[in-house]
Amino acid sequence: MTKLLTSYERLAKVYAKKAGINLVVRGVGFCTDGKKIVIAEIPDKLNQTLKDPALAGLVHECNHIKHSWFPRNKKEAKEKQLDQFQKKYRGLINNIEDIRILHLGRDEYPGMDSLQKTGLKFIKENMLIKEIDNKKLPMPLLLGMCIQYKESNVDSSFFPDTVNQMAELTRDIWHDAQWTPHEKGHNESEIVVKRIIKRLQQQQKSINEDKDKETDQEQEKSQKDNKGESNNESKKEKGEKKEEKPNGKEKNGKENEEKLDDETKSPEEEGKGDIDSEENGSVSEDKDEEFNEDNEDSNSQPPKEKGNNTDYNGKDLNEDINNFFKEDNNAERDSDIEPTGVMEIMTEVIEEMIKDFNKKEGKHIPHPIAVSHDEEEHIKNIYKDKEIDSYDLQRNKERLRITIEEIDKETQKLKAKALPLLMAEKRDSFIYEQKEGIIDGAQLYKLQKGNGNIYKQKVLGRKINTAVTILCDVSGSMTGSKIRMLKSTLLVIGDTMFALKIPFEILSYTTSRKRPLDLIEVVNEFHQNYNQSIYNRFEPLQLTIIKDFNENYPSIRSLIPQMNSSNNTPTNEALVWGCKRLMQRKENRKILFILEDGNPGLEFSNNKLLEQDLKEKVNQAEKDGIEVIGIGLLSDSVSKFYSNFIVINHVNQISIKVYNSLLKTLKTYNRR
């Protein structure tokens, strides 16, 4: 079972806070929208393997948000469509951008290089070597990765020799680049890539010129050799004719035959050797000219091929430079890896490992896209986006007055019972007749008798060192009498905590009604492959902070009767959210009240898996030192999930039952 707030998450929050980024640790995926970063929860069994690589990805992404450009609206996102050059070389561009981010982040994060090296070694062992051996990576992506390994001083010998040669050939370009921070420098990586490509084109041209010279020399030598052989054969034939001495008619007849034969010989037969030699030379030249024409201008449109040309020689530099320029990134690819940066690929590998582990363990897995749309809002005015007319305003005031009158007696009862109990714990006392300490005026007469024990020493009482979170279910099942009971119970507990000066916060949870386009596509895909899906949540969470620990309760109190209910019940994930917030408090004791009416339930989910997950999360919260009290509102379903629970069916039960549950937790704490 995974701790609710691990060292990995604590450290991640430190990094995110330093960068001024809102961090969410939930689910199995990694993503960012330029305002917040979502990172995966790592199971305890995988923590040692994945902790540092995941933190490397987080620090890298924090710097991306600071130094890269993100679209601020749909119009800017549309304008950011990749052009032909960016599509073709995006694997190289993204890796050069990663190097830029590494350089800019070194001063802010001294340990960034160490985390980077850990991440690169991780991806090498878990993915890269296999993909390189299978020749599934496009050449621009392969070169970009190799450059990033070299820049981070990590062994790159497992890359093909030719890729290492290309990286070294362009080292002065990517290693000595001067990077501009923030959005101003977001195009610099593309400029560096164009310089790298130009250098490779020059190398390609130089190699081809040398090859042409060698070919021309071989052709000239071949032609000379063939011509010499032809001349030798002609001389030999003439010599044989001179040696023959025919007589009379026989001689004349043979001469006539030879003359006739000479007249009927074709020119092709007569100069066969020379013509063959010339033909061979011209074909070779034509082929070489055709090859040079295809590769001379690498900015021309590459030929369309079926699938990416991800094959590479690994030994012949010229051949692999040609392969580099033949890449067609618009065609279908055999590899599942997109041409992107190493660090992003690393987070995808981590995501797959966590996903596979949770699947085998039968864990609840929210879809990463749903998690990316989770909303956490600190709301100070429930009607901040609405215009309220005078009638509604008056009605709300009347509703508040009725609610407060109804629960006022219960609040007074609870305060009367709990306050003396807690105040007794806070009361200081003195030990009298001591030899040192504070002079006790009532004991001064003892000096006349020679008794010097006229001092008293103060003994500090045990202070109430407690923080409380009140977590409220506002899902659709709470409509009607249940939401009214929730408001009454919440006011009683809130008023009591305020009177006792115990720091507390009020949170609520449900799911969001919003369905972004990418989430609709996920749901449609789920319906088509229902039995194959491993995910158990396809809707965003709606998490609301009604009052945080630092806010003044009286200013929030009037908003409580206006709370509404809607949508579904993600109690298991909401509990983790509330516990994590509570665990960041410094108080020794931490109590979480959860006010709900039934079992957790989501759209398109396995509710049994949700219930199992809730039980595990409650047990883990208690192991982590949080005293969880389940309060069932007109429902006894809380008995299935919480060891300490109460059921409230009427307003006049609130004070006594909340007091008993609170007393039980206090006794448990005192026995520690």
C-alpha positions in Angstrom: 0.0 0.0 0.0 1.3 3.4 -1.0 1.7 6.2 1.6 -0.6 9.1 1.0 2.2 11.7 1.1 5.5 10.2 0.1 9.0 11.7 0.2 8.8 11.8 -3.6 5.7 14.0 -3.5 7.1 16.2 -0.8 10.2 16.8 -2.8 8.2 17.3 -6.0 6.2 20.0 -4.2 9.4 21.8 -3.2 10.6 21.9 -6.8 7.2 23.1 -8.0 6.9 25.7 -5.4 10.3 27.1 -6.2 9.2 27.4 -9.9 5.9 28.9 -8.8 4.0 26.1 -10.5 0.8 24.5 -9.3 1.5 20.8 -8.8 -1.0 17.9 -8.8 0.2 14.3 -7.9 -2.6 12.0 -9.1 -3.2 9.1 -11.4 -0.6 7.5 -13.6 0.2 10.2 -16.2 2.4 13.3 -16.7 1.1 16.4 -18.4 1.1 20.2 -18.3 -0.9 23.1 -19.7 1.7 25.8 -18.9 -0.1 26.7 -15.6 0.0 23.4 -13.7 1.9 20.2 -13.9 0.3 16.8 -13.3 2.7 14.0 -12.3 1.9 10.3 -11.5 1.6 8.7 -8.1 4.4 6.2 -7.7 3.5 2.9 -5.9 5.9 2.1 -3.0 7.2 -1.0 -4.8 8.3 1.1 -7.8 9.5 4.1 -5.8 13.2 3.3 -5.7 13.3 2.7 -9.5 11.1 5.6 -10.6 11.5 8.3 -8.0 14.6 10.1 -9.4 13.6 9.8 -13.1 10.1 11.2 -12.3 11.6 14.1 -10.4 14.0 14.7 -13.3 11.0 15.0 -15.6 9.3 17.3 -13.2 12.3 19.7 -12.8 12.7 19.7 -16.6 9.0 20.5 -17.1 9.2 23.3 -14.5 11.9 24.9 -16.5 10.0 24.3 -19.7 7.1 26.3 -18.4 9.4 29.1 -17.3 11.6 29.3 -20.5 9.3 28.0 -23.3 6.3 29.4 -25.0 2.8 28.0 -24.4 -0.3 29.1 -26.3 -2.5 31.2 -24.1 -5.7 30.6 -26.0 -7.2 28.6 -28.8 -6.2 31.1 -31.5 -2.5 30.9 -30.5 -2.8 27.1 -30.3 -4.1 27.0 -33.8 -1.4 29.3 -35.0 1.3 27.0 -33.5 0.6 24.3 -36.1 3.9 22.8 -37.2 5.3 23.7 -40.7 6.9 21.2 -43.0 10.4 21.8 -41.6 9.3 21.4 -38.0 7.4 18.2 -38.8 10.3 16.7 -40.6 12.9 17.4 -37.9 10.8 17.7 -34.8 12.6 14.9 -33.1 15.9 16.8 -33.4 14.3 20.2 -32.6 12.7 18.9 -29.4 15.9 17.3 -28.1 17.9 20.5 -28.8 15.2 22.4 -26.9 15.7 20.0 -24.0 19.4 20.9 -24.0 18.5 24.6 -23.9 16.2 24.0 -20.9 19.0 22.0 -19.2 21.5 24.9 -19.6 19.0 27.5 -18.4 17.9 25.5 -15.3 21.3 24.6 -13.9 21.6 27.8 -11.9 18.2 27.5 -10.3 18.4 23.7 -9.7 21.9 22.7 -8.7 20.9 19.1 -8.6 19.4 19.2 -12.1 22.4 17.6 -13.9 22.4 14.6 -11.5 18.6 14.1 -12.0 19.1 14.4 -15.7 21.8 11.7 -15.8 19.6 9.4 -13.7 16.7 9.9 -16.2 18.9 9.3 -19.2 20.3 6.1 -17.8 16.8 5.0 -16.9 15.5 5.4 -20.4 18.6 3.8 -21.9 18.0 0.6 -19.9 14.3 0.5 -20.2 13.7 1.5 -23.9 16.4 3.0 -26.0 18.7 0.0 -26.5 15.9 -2.2 -27.6 14.5 0.5 -30.0 17.9 1.1 -31.5 18.6 -2.6 -32.0 15.2 -3.0 -33.8 15.9 0.1 -35.9 12.6 1.7 -35.2 13.7 5.3 -34.4 13.8 8.0 -37.1 17.3 9.4 -37.8 16.5 13.0 -36.7 15.2 11.7 -33.4 18.1 9.3 -33.0 20.6 12.2 -33.6 18.8 14.5 -31.2 18.9 11.8 -28.4 22.6 11.1 -29.0 23.4 14.9 -28.8 21.5 15.1 -25.5 23.4 12.2 -24.0 26.7 13.8 -25.0 25.7 17.2 -23.6 24.8 15.5 -20.3 28.1 13.6 -20.2 26.3 10.3 -20.2 27.7 7.3 -22.2 26.4 7.4 -25.8 28.4 4.4 -27.2 25.2 2.4 -27.6 24.1 4.7 -30.4 25.2 3.7 -33.9 28.8 4.8 -34.8 27.5 7.0 -37.6 25.1 8.8 -35.3 27.9 9.5 -32.8 30.0 10.8 -35.7 27.3 13.2 -36.8 26.9 14.4 -33.2 30.7 15.1 -32.9 30.7 16.7 -36.3 28.2 19.3 -35.1 29.4 19.6 -31.5 30.6 23.2 -31.7 27.1 24.2 -32.9 25.0 22.6 -30.1 27.6 22.7 -27.3 28.7 26.3 -27.6 25.2 27.8 -28.2 24.3 30.9 -26.2 20.8 30.4 -24.9 18.3 33.2 -24.2 16.0 32.6 -21.2 12.2 32.8 -21.1 9.9 33.0 -24.1 12.3 35.2 -26.1 14.6 32.2 -26.8 11.9 29.7 -27.6 12.9 29.7 -31.4 16.6 29.3 -30.8 16.5 25.5 -30.8 15.1 25.6 -34.3 17.9 28.0 -35.5 20.5 25.6 -34.0 18.9 22.6 -35.8 19.1 24.5 -39.1 22.8 25.1 -38.5 23.3 21.4 -37.8 21.4 20.4 -41.0 23.6 22.8 -43.0 26.7 21.3 -41.5 25.5 17.8 -42.4 24.7 19.0 -45.9 28.2 20.3 -46.3 29.6 17.0 -45.1 27.3 15.1 -47.5 28.4 17.3 -50.4 32.1 16.9 -49.5 31.7 13.1 -49.3 29.9 13.0 -52.6 32.5 15.1 -54.3 35.3 12.9 -53.1 33.3 9.9 -54.2 32.8 11.5 -57.7 36.5 12.1 -58.0 37.3 8.5 -57.1 34.7 7.3 -59.6 36.1 9.5 -62.4 39.6 8.2 -61.7 38.4 4.6 -61.8 36.5 5.2 -65.1 39.6 6.9 -66.7 41.8 4.0 -65.7 39.3 1.5 -66.9 39.0 3.2 -70.3 42.8 3.3 -70.7 43.1 -0.3 -69.9 40.3 -1.3 -72.3 41.8 0.8 -75.1 45.3 -0.7 -74.6 43.8 -4.2 -74.8 41.9 -3.3 -78.0 45.1 -2.0 -79.7 47.1 -5.1 -78.8 44.4 -7.3 -80.4 44.5 -5.3 -83.7 48.3 -5.5 -83.9 48.1 -9.3 -83.3 45.6 -9.7 -86.2 47.8 -7.7 -88.6 50.8 -9.8 -87.7 49.0 -13.0 -88.4 47.9 -11.8 -91.9 51.5 -10.9 -92.8 52.7 -14.4 -91.9 50.2 -16.0 -94.4 51.6 -16.4 -98.0 48.9 -17.9 -100.3 49.8 -18.8 -104.0 47.8 -18.4 -107.3 44.0 -18.6 -107.4 43.8 -19.8 -103.9 45.5 -16.7 -102.7 43.2 -14.4 -104.7 40.1 -16.3 -103.5 41.0 -15.9 -99.9 41.8 -12.3 -100.4 38.4 -11.8 -102.0 36.7 -13.6 -99.1 38.5 -11.6 -96.5 37.7 -8.4 -98.4 34.0 -9.4 -98.5 34.0 -10.2 -94.9 35.6 -6.9 -94.1 33.0 -5.1 -96.1 30.0 -6.9 -94.4 31.4 -6.4 -90.8 29.3 -3.9 -88.7 31.0 -1.0 -87.1 29.7 -2.3 -83.7 31.6 -5.6 -84.1 34.7 -3.8 -85.3 35.1 -1.6 -82.2 33.3 -3.8 -79.7 35.8 -3.4 -76.8 35.9 0.4 -77.0 32.2 0.8 -77.2 31.5 -1.5 -74.3 34.0 0.5 -72.2 32.3 3.8 -73.1 28.9 2.4 -72.4 29.9 1.2 -68.9 31.4 4.5 -68.1 28.3 6.5 -69.2 25.9 4.4 -67.1 28.0 4.8 -64.0 28.0 8.6 -64.6 24.3 8.7 -65.1 23.6 6.8 -61.9 26.0 9.1 -60.0 24.4 12.2 -61.4 20.9 10.9 -60.5 22.0 10.2 -56.8 23.6 13.6 -56.5 20.5 15.3 -57.9 18.3 13.6 -55.3 20.6 14.6 -52.4 22.2 17.8 -53.5 19.4 20.0 -52.1 18.2 18.5 -48.9 15.6 21.2 -48.4 13.7 19.9 -51.4 10.6 17.8 -50.6 11.7 14.2 -49.8 10.1 11.4 -51.8 7.0 9.8 -50.3 7.6 6.3 -49.0 5.4 3.7 -47.4 6.4 4.0 -43.7 9.4 5.8 -42.3 12.8 5.0 -43.5 14.1 4.2 -40.0 16.8 1.8 -41.3 20.4 2.9 -40.9 23.8 1.5 -41.7 25.6 2.4 -38.5 29.0 2.2 -40.2 28.8 4.2 -43.5 28.6 7.9 -42.6 27.6 8.9 -46.1 24.8 6.4 -46.3 23.4 7.4 -42.9 23.5 11.1 -43.7 21.5 10.3 -46.8 19.1 8.4 -44.6 18.9 11.4 -42.3 17.6 13.5 -45.2 15.3 10.8 -46.6 13.3 10.7 -43.4 9.6 11.1 -44.0 8.0 11.9 -40.7 4.5 12.4 -42.2 4.2 8.7 -43.1 3.1 5.9 -40.8 5.7 4.8 -38.4 6.5 1.3 -37.1 7.6 2.6 -33.7 5.1 3.7 -31.0 7.6 6.5 -30.0 6.8 9.9 -31.3 9.7 12.1 -32.5 10.0 14.2 -29.3 12.5 14.9 -26.5 14.2 12.3 -24.4 12.7 13.6 -21.2 9.1 13.4 -22.5 9.7 9.9 -23.8 11.1 9.0 -20.3 7.8 10.1 -18.6 5.9 8.0 -21.1 7.9 5.0 -20.1 7.3 5.7 -16.4 3.6 6.0 -17.1 3.5 2.6 -18.8 5.4 1.0 -15.9 3.0 2.4 -13.3 0.0 1.6 -15.4 1.1 -2.1 -15.8 1.8 -2.4 -12.1 -1.6 -1.0 -11.1 -3.3 -3.2 -13.6 -1.7 -6.3 -12.2 -2.5 -5.2 -8.6 -6.1 -4.5 -9.5 -5.9 -0.9 -8.6 -8.3 2.0 -9.5 -6.7 3.9 -12.4 -8.1 7.3 -13.5 -7.6 8.1 -17.2 -4.7 10.6 -17.6 -6.8 12.9 -19.8 -9.5 13.0 -17.2 -6.9 13.8 -14.5 -5.5 16.6 -16.7 -8.9 18.3 -16.6 -9.4 17.9 -12.8 -10.4 21.2 -11.2 -9.3 22.5 -7.8 -10.8 25.8 -7.0 -10.6 28.0 -3.9 -14.0 29.7 -3.9 -14.8 32.6 -1.6 -18.1 33.4 -3.1 -20.4 30.7 -4.4 -22.2 33.2 -6.6 -19.2 35.1 -7.8 -20.1 34.4 -11.5 -23.8 35.0 -11.1 -25.9 38.1 -10.7 -28.2 37.9 -7.7 -31.3 40.0 -7.6 -32.7 41.5 -4.4 -35.4 38.7 -4.1 -32.8 35.9 -4.2 -30.5 37.8 -1.8 -33.4 38.2 0.7 -34.3 34.5 0.3 -30.8 33.4 0.9 -30.6 35.5 4.1 -33.8 33.9 5.3 -32.6 30.5 4.6 -29.4 31.1 6.5 -31.4 32.5 9.5 -33.6 29.4 9.6 -30.6 27.0 9.3 -28.7 28.7 12.1 -31.8 28.8 14.4 -32.2 25.1 13.8 -28.7 24.1 14.7 -27.9 26.8 17.3 -28.9 24.6 20.2 -26.9 21.7 18.9 -23.8 24.0 18.5 -24.2 25.3 22.1 -24.5 21.7 23.4 -21.4 20.5 21.6 -19.3 23.6 22.7 -20.5 23.1 26.2 -19.4 19.5 26.2 -16.2 19.7 24.3 -14.8 23.0 25.5 -14.3 22.1 29.2 -12.7 18.8 28.2 -10.2 20.5 25.9 -9.6 23.6 28.1 -8.7 21.3 31.0 -5.9 20.0 28.8 -4.7 23.5 28.2 -4.7 24.7 31.9 -1.2 25.4 33.4 -0.3 24.6 37.1 2.4 25.3 39.7 4.6 23.2 41.9 5.1 25.1 45.3 7.8 25.2 48.0 10.7 24.9 45.5 14.3 26.1 46.1 14.3 28.0 42.8 11.9 29.4 40.4 9.4 32.3 40.8 9.1 33.9 44.3 5.8 32.9 45.9 4.7 35.9 48.0 2.5 33.8 50.1 5.6 31.8 51.3 7.8 34.7 52.3 7.0 34.3 56.1 9.0 31.0 56.0 12.3 33.0 55.7 11.9 34.0 59.3 12.0 30.4 60.2 15.0 29.7 58.1 13.1 27.9 55.4 14.3 28.9 51.9 11.7 27.0 49.9 9.7 30.1 48.9 9.7 29.5 45.1 7.2 28.0 42.8 7.7 26.5 39.3 5.2 26.6 36.5 4.2 23.4 34.8 2.8 23.9 31.3 -0.4 22.1 30.6 -0.8 20.0 27.5 -1.9 22.2 24.7 -4.5 21.4 22.1 -2.2 20.8 19.1 -4.8 19.7 16.6 -5.8 20.5 13.0 -9.1 19.5 11.5 -10.4 19.0 7.9 -14.1 18.7 7.2 -14.6 17.0 3.8 -18.1 17.3 2.3 -19.7 15.1 -0.3 -21.8 17.4 -2.6 -22.6 14.8 -5.3 -26.1 14.4 -6.9 -27.2 11.8 -4.4 -27.0 14.4 -1.6 -29.9 16.4 -3.1 -32.8 17.3 -0.8 -32.8 16.4 2.9 -29.3 15.1 2.8 -27.7 18.3 1.7 -29.7 20.2 4.3 -28.4 17.8 7.0 -24.9 18.3 5.6 -25.2 22.1 6.0 -26.5 21.8 9.6 -23.7 19.3 10.6 -21.1 21.4 9.0 -22.2 24.5 10.8 -22.2 22.7 14.2 -18.7 21.4 13.7 -17.4 24.6 12.2 -18.8 26.8 15.0 -17.4 24.4 17.6 -13.9 24.4 16.1 -13.9 28.2 15.8 -15.0 28.5 19.5 -12.2 26.1 20.6 -9.7 28.0 18.4 -8.7 24.8 16.6 -7.4 25.5 13.0 -9.7 23.8 10.5 -10.6 23.9 6.8 -13.7 23.0 4.8 -13.5 21.1 1.5 -16.1 19.7 -0.9 -16.0 17.3 -3.7 -17.9 16.0 -6.7 -17.2 15.5 -10.5 -17.2 18.2 -13.1 -19.9 18.6 -15.7 -17.4 19.8 -18.3 -16.5 17.4 -21.1 -13.6 18.7 -23.2 -13.3 17.4 -26.8 -10.3 15.2 -26.0 -12.2 13.6 -23.1 -15.2 13.0 -25.3 -12.9 11.1 -27.7 -11.6 9.0 -24.8 -15.1 8.1 -23.7 -16.0 7.1 -27.3 -13.0 4.9 -27.5 -13.9 3.4 -24.1 -17.4 2.4 -25.5 -15.8 0.8 -28.5 -13.3 -1.3 -26.4 -15.1 -1.7 -23.1 -13.6 -5.0 -22.1 -10.0 -3.9 -22.9 -9.9 -0.6 -21.0 -7.8 -0.5 -17.8 -9.2 2.9 -16.7 -11.8 3.4 -14.0 -12.5 7.2 -14.2 -13.4 9.2 -17.3 -14.7 12.4 -15.8 -12.8 15.3 -14.1 -12.9 15.9 -10.4 -14.4 19.1 -9.0 -12.5 19.8 -5.8 -13.5 23.0 -3.9 -11.8 24.8 -1.0 -14.6 26.5 0.8 -12.4 27.7 3.7 -8.7 27.1 4.1 -6.8 27.0 7.4 -5.9 30.6 7.2 -9.3 32.1 6.4 -11.6 33.8 8.9 -14.5 31.5 9.6 -17.2 34.1 10.2 -16.7 35.5 6.7 -17.3 32.0 5.3 -20.1 30.9 7.5 -22.9 32.7 5.6 -22.0 30.8 2.4 -22.5 27.3 3.8 -26.3 27.3 3.5 -25.9 28.1 -0.2 -24.1 24.8 -1.0 -25.6 22.7 -3.8 -25.2 19.1 -4.9 -24.7 17.6 -8.4 -22.9 14.8 -10.4 -21.0 11.8 -9.1 -19.1 10.6 -6.0 -15.3 10.2 -6.2 -14.9 9.7 -2.5 -11.7 7.6 -2.8 -9.7 10.2 -4.6 -11.2 13.1 -2.7 -10.2 11.5 0.6 -6.6 11.4 -0.6 -6.8 15.0 -1.6 -8.1 16.1 1.8 -5.6 13.9 3.7 -2.6 15.3 1.7 -3.6 18.8 2.5 -4.0 18.0 6.2 -0.7 16.1 6.4 1.1 19.3 5.5 0.0 20.9 8.7 2.6 21.0 11.6 0.1 20.1 14.4 0.7 16.8 16.1 -2.9 15.6 15.9 -4.8 15.6 12.6 -8.6 14.8 12.4 -10.6 14.4 9.2 -14.4 14.5 9.3 -15.9 13.2 6.1 -19.6 14.0 5.6 -21.3 11.7 3.1 -24.4 9.6 2.3 -23.3 6.5 0.5 -20.9 4.5 -1.6 -18.5 6.0 -4.1 -19.7 5.9 -7.7 -18.7 7.3 -11.1 -19.9 7.2 -14.7 -18.6 4.2 -16.7 -16.6 2.9 -13.6 -16.4 -0.4 -11.7 -17.9 0.7 -8.4 -16.6 -2.4 -6.5 -13.1 -1.2 -7.4 -13.9 2.2 -6.1 -15.1 0.8 -2.8 -12.0 -1.4 -2.5 -9.8 1.6 -3.2 -11.7 3.7 -0.6 -11.1 1.1 2.1 -7.4 0.9 1.3 -7.1 4.7 1.3 -8.8 5.0 4.7 -6.6 2.3 6.2 -3.5 4.1 4.8 -4.6 7.4 6.2 -5.0 6.0 9.7 -1.5 4.4 9.3 -0.1 7.8 8.4 -1.5 9.2 11.6 -4.8 10.8 10.5 -7.9 10.1 12.6 -10.7 9.6 10.1 -14.3 10.0 11.3 -17.0 9.0 8.8 -20.3 10.8 9.3 -23.2 9.2 7.5 -26.0 11.6 6.7 -29.3 9.7 6.7 -27.3 6.6 5.6 -25.3 3.9 7.4 -23.1 3.0 4.5 -20.1 4.7 6.3 -19.9 1.6 8.5 -18.4 -0.3 5.5 -15.4 2.0 5.2 -14.6 3.7 8.5 -13.6 2.1 11.8 -14.7 5.3 13.6 -18.1 6.4 12.3 -21.5 7.9 13.3 -24.8 8.1 11.6 -27.0 11.2 11.9 -30.7 10.9 11.1 -31.9 14.0 12.9 -30.5 17.5 13.7 -30.9 16.9 17.5 -28.4 14.0 17.2 -25.5 16.1 15.8 -24.0 17.4 19.0 -24.0 14.2 21.1 -22.8 12.0 18.2 -20.1 14.4 17.0 -19.0 14.8 20.7 -18.8 11.1 21.2 -16.7 10.6 18.1 -14.4 13.5 19.0 -14.1 12.1 22.6 -13.2 8.7 21.2 -10.4 10.2 19.1 -9.1 12.2 22.0 -8.9 9.1 24.2 -7.1 7.3 21.5 -4.6 10.2 21.1 -4.0 10.4 24.9 -3.0 6.7 25.0 -0.2 7.3 22.6 
